[in-house]
């Protein structure tokens, strides 16, 4: 809480409580028909009420200042959060670029055929079909090969061999 607000609230409350004393004196003087004491008590009540009003204005100013400070603080926090997200995004982009560069260096991909796939391959090679038309529609079965990308449009094949580096495993 702002000091201006606290001072205003405390001052207004104190002066409103202090109005009670001259008011009691005023009531007593009214019962005794003492107009001079009544006027004096009314003067004190007006003074305390005026002071309470000025403290109320001070409290209102303090409240406005607090609201302004809170808005400024919220704006600053928002800007910090935006900057933090921007830095995190840049870090993520750097890591992504490093990952892409690392993957670009590794130009060899390999495919491993599961045991079931190898068995199916052997069956397809040894199977004899009477119908030649069906035989011609079957894809030619070849030994496993490795595809190596040389250029954007050129792909070279090589016999499958043990290779080090990144590999892709596929089950058939």
Beta strands, then each sheet from edge to edge (+ up, - down):
strand 1: 111-112
strand 2: 145-149
strand 3: 155-159
strand 4: 168-169
sheet 1: 1+ 4+
sheet 2: 2+ 3-
end
